[in-house]
Amino acid sequence: MRDFKGKKMAVYLRRSKGESGTTSDQLEALESVITRLEKAGMKKVNRGIVGKDITKQRQGVLFEGPGMIFNEGDGVSGFNVAERPVFMELLKRLREGQYDGVIAVSMDRYARNYGALSRYAYDLWGELKPAKIFYGDAENSALGLPGMEGVVQEKVLASLMEWGGLAKILEILKGEKKRTGTNIDRGYLLGSRPEWVGKVYKGKTAPFLDYRAVYQGIVDNVGANKLGRIARKFDTQGQPQTSFSRTWKPRLSAYADLGVIEDWLDNYDAVSQYILDFGAQPRTSFKSQEVTNLLKATAGYFAYPKGVLIQNVETGEKEFIVFPSPLSIGIERLANTKNSLELDDFIVERMPYDGRELNKYQTQPRAGEGKKGKKKKK
């Protein structure tokens, strides 16, 4: 293990789409590393979190506070360095002299290839005196080491990172070959989705349904009647519908357990706002090409925000499908694109099912898709 005696080192966390685990798992894995380095003389690392909340209790990216753990979050690509606000903030603070370097579980957390990292950070380890250190625990090496060792290690890491980036690209391309252009690949998969403002349900035009307030009611452990009242769901006698609570209380609770509730609520609010801005009328909004595009491309995500297991009814092959978060693509872009596959960054990840234990809201009660992407009853 490297000697960082007297150094003030930050920590960087990032997980890519399709990778197992979470940034919380990364931090847990690094805890023993950080502790050993601290005992060896490295300055104490403030365990406060900067960037995205690692517990997913809050939304957004915050840079306030004295924390030294920079969390980019889960599902963030390593190829687009400049589009990672937490990493860019960390680079800024390194230039300001707040830290002597940064630690990550591996070098590919910083970027998927040496060239991409160099474009935004070469001055930090290649020009500053003393150089800033970019340490990867998996490689037990770093950029920015002094003397000839640093020169050699930079060449070695540059090669490793380039080959690692190539391997990841080939992995993506391999996955792309499986993209057959079915409805699933376009983001559409039937499942329990939220009610949309302005759409007709059972002869009535739905008002905006505040799922965020509903979820807060679940957190507060309110009864079924009160939850129905919060949702403004009433029966023909004007009484709150308890059926709404039976359907959505376990579902939203499951999304919270899976760590996606805030993302789901943010996306629901964003799509609802788009419909509201469009007029929220069934004969205008829901017959418009834009709203049609948007709801089709996001159906799979809203039904299964943490992915879903499906089975090909022709081959019996099981796949785990992960739909992109609408906000990560852009609501306007999805609304104004008839075929979401035309968007380069709209990628529905399709992975062989590895047998992991799944939440019931990550499975379908029916079989998945056949050759034409249609679902058949068992």
SVG drawing of the C-alpha trace seen along z (x, -y; Angstrom):
<svg xmlns="http://www.w3.org/2000/svg" viewBox="-72 -28 86 50">
<polyline fill="none" stroke="black" stroke-width="0.4" points="0.0,0.0 1.2,-3.5 2.6,-5.9 0.7,-9.1 2.2,-10.3 1.2,-13.9 -1.1,-14.0 -4.6,-15.3 -6.5,-12.9 -10.1,-13.1 -12.1,-10.1 -14.0,-9.7 -17.0,-7.3 -18.8,-6.5 -20.7,-3.5 -21.5,-3.0 -24.8,-1.8 -25.0,2.0 -22.3,2.5 -23.1,4.4 -23.1,2.8 -23.4,-0.8 -21.1,-3.7 -22.0,-2.9 -20.4,0.5 -17.3,-1.2 -17.0,-3.3 -17.4,-0.3 -14.6,1.4 -12.4,-1.6 -12.9,-2.1 -10.2,0.3 -7.8,-1.2 -8.5,-4.7 -8.1,-3.6 -4.7,-1.9 -3.4,-4.9 -4.5,-7.2 -2.7,-5.0 0.4,-5.2 0.3,-9.0 -2.1,-10.2 -4.3,-13.1 -7.7,-12.1 -10.4,-11.9 -13.6,-13.7 -16.3,-11.0 -18.9,-13.6 -20.4,-13.2 -20.1,-15.8 -22.2,-15.6 -25.0,-13.1 -26.4,-11.7 -25.0,-8.2 -28.1,-7.1 -30.4,-8.5 -32.5,-10.2 -32.2,-13.6 -32.1,-14.5 -29.7,-16.7 -26.0,-17.5 -24.7,-19.5 -21.2,-20.8 -21.6,-22.3 -20.0,-21.1 -16.5,-19.9 -16.9,-16.3 -14.0,-14.7 -16.0,-11.8 -17.0,-12.9 -20.0,-10.8 -20.9,-11.0 -23.6,-8.4 -24.9,-5.3 -25.5,-4.9 -23.0,-7.5 -20.8,-6.9 -17.1,-7.1 -16.6,-8.2 -18.1,-11.6 -15.8,-13.3 -17.1,-16.9 -20.7,-15.8 -19.8,-14.6 -20.4,-17.7 -19.0,-16.0 -15.7,-15.1 -15.3,-18.5 -15.9,-20.1 -13.2,-17.8 -10.7,-18.8 -11.4,-22.5 -10.7,-21.9 -7.5,-20.1 -6.4,-23.1 -7.2,-25.4 -4.9,-23.3 -7.6,-22.0 -6.3,-18.4 -3.0,-16.7 -4.8,-14.0 -7.7,-11.6 -8.3,-7.9 -10.7,-5.6 -11.3,-1.9 -9.8,-1.7 -8.4,-4.1 -11.4,-3.6 -13.6,-5.4 -11.9,-8.6 -12.4,-7.9 -12.7,-5.0 -9.5,-5.9 -6.3,-7.8 -6.9,-10.3 -10.3,-11.4 -8.8,-11.9 -5.8,-13.8 -7.9,-16.2 -9.4,-17.6 -6.8,-16.8 -3.3,-16.4 -2.1,-19.7 -2.8,-18.3 -0.4,-15.4 1.8,-16.4 2.5,-20.1 1.7,-21.2 4.6,-21.1 4.1,-19.2 1.9,-17.0 -1.6,-15.9 -2.0,-12.2 -4.8,-10.1 -4.6,-6.7 -6.4,-3.5 -6.5,-0.9 -7.1,2.0 -3.9,1.2 -2.1,0.1 -0.6,-2.7 -1.2,-6.3 -0.7,-9.2 1.4,-12.0 4.1,-9.9 7.5,-11.6 10.6,-10.8 11.2,-8.0 8.7,-5.8 6.0,-8.3 7.1,-8.3 7.0,-4.5 3.7,-4.2 2.0,-6.8 3.0,-4.8 1.7,-1.6 -1.6,-3.1 -2.1,-4.8 -1.9,-1.4 -4.1,0.2 -6.7,-2.5 -6.8,-2.5 -7.2,1.3 -9.8,1.1 -11.7,-1.6 -11.5,0.5 -12.9,3.6 -15.8,1.5 -16.6,0.2 -16.5,3.8 -18.8,4.8 -21.2,2.1 -21.0,3.0 -21.7,6.6 -24.8,5.5 -25.8,3.4 -25.9,6.4 -28.7,7.7 -30.7,4.6 -33.3,5.9 -35.4,2.8 -38.3,4.2 -40.6,2.1 -38.5,3.0 -35.4,1.5 -37.4,-1.6 -38.3,-1.8 -41.8,-0.5 -42.9,2.3 -46.3,2.7 -46.6,2.7 -48.1,0.6 -47.4,-3.0 -48.5,-6.1 -51.7,-7.9 -51.0,-10.9 -52.6,-14.3 -55.3,-15.0 -55.7,-11.4 -59.1,-9.7 -59.4,-6.9 -62.8,-5.2 -64.6,-8.1 -63.0,-10.8 -60.1,-13.1 -57.4,-12.6 -56.1,-15.6 -52.4,-15.9 -51.7,-13.1 -49.0,-14.1 -47.1,-10.9 -44.4,-12.7 -47.1,-13.7 -48.4,-10.1 -44.9,-8.7 -44.5,-11.1 -47.8,-9.8 -46.4,-6.3 -43.3,-7.4 -45.6,-8.9 -47.5,-5.6 -50.9,-7.2 -54.0,-4.9 -55.4,-3.8 -58.3,-6.3 -56.0,-9.2 -53.6,-8.0 -56.5,-7.9 -57.5,-11.5 -53.9,-12.7 -54.1,-11.2 -57.5,-12.7 -58.8,-9.2 -62.5,-8.9 -65.2,-6.3 -68.7,-7.1 -69.9,-7.8 -67.1,-10.4 -65.1,-8.2 -61.3,-7.8 -60.4,-4.8 -58.5,-2.2 -57.7,-0.3 -55.2,-3.0 -53.3,-2.4 -53.3,1.4 -51.7,0.9 -49.3,-2.0 -48.2,-1.7 -46.2,1.5 -45.0,0.4 -43.6,-2.9 -42.2,-1.3 -40.4,1.2 -39.0,-1.6 -37.6,-3.2 -36.1,0.1 -34.5,0.4 -33.0,-3.1 -34.8,-4.6 -37.8,-6.4 -36.4,-9.9 -35.3,-9.4 -38.8,-8.0 -40.5,-10.9 -38.3,-13.4 -39.1,-11.8 -42.8,-11.6 -42.8,-15.3 -40.9,-16.2 -43.2,-14.2 -46.3,-15.6 -45.0,-19.1 -44.4,-18.5 -48.1,-17.3 -49.3,-20.3 -47.4,-22.7 -49.0,-21.0 -52.4,-21.7 -53.2,-18.4 -56.3,-17.6 -57.0,-14.1 -58.1,-15.5 -54.9,-17.7 -52.1,-16.4 -52.7,-12.7 -53.4,-12.8 -50.3,-14.8 -47.2,-13.1 -45.0,-14.6 -46.8,-13.3 -47.3,-9.9 -43.6,-9.7 -42.7,-10.6 -45.1,-8.1 -44.0,-5.3 -40.3,-5.8 -40.7,-6.1 -43.3,-3.3 -40.7,-0.7 -38.9,-3.0 -42.0,-4.0 -43.1,-0.4 -39.7,0.9 -37.3,-1.9 -34.8,0.6 -35.0,3.0 -37.1,6.1 -36.5,9.8 -38.2,11.0 -38.1,14.3 -38.1,14.8 -41.2,17.0 -39.6,18.5 -36.1,19.5 -36.7,19.5 -33.7,17.1 -34.0,14.9 -32.7,11.3 -32.5,8.5 -33.6,5.3 -32.7,1.8 -34.4,-1.2 -32.7,-4.7 -33.9,-7.4 -35.9,-9.9 -34.3,-12.9 -30.8,-11.5 -31.9,-11.6 -33.9,-14.8 -37.7,-15.1 -37.9,-17.4 -35.6,-15.1 -37.8,-12.1 -41.0,-14.0 -39.7,-15.2 -38.2,-11.8 -40.7,-9.3 -38.2,-6.4 -36.1,-6.7 -33.5,-4.4 -32.4,-7.4 -31.0,-9.0 -27.4,-7.7 -27.5,-7.8 -30.9,-6.1 -29.7,-2.6 -31.9,0.1 -29.4,2.5 -30.1,6.2 -28.1,8.5 -28.2,12.3 -30.0,13.0 -27.4,14.0 -29.8,15.6 -29.6,12.7 -32.5,12.3 -35.0,9.8 -37.7,7.7 -41.2,8.7 -41.5,5.3 -38.5,6.3 -40.4,9.2 -43.3,9.6 -46.3,11.7 -46.3,12.7 -43.6,13.9 -41.4,11.4 -41.1,11.0 -41.1,13.3 -39.5,12.8 -41.6,9.8 -41.4,8.2 -45.0,9.2 -45.9,10.5 -47.9,13.7 -49.8,15.1 -48.4,18.2"/>
</svg>
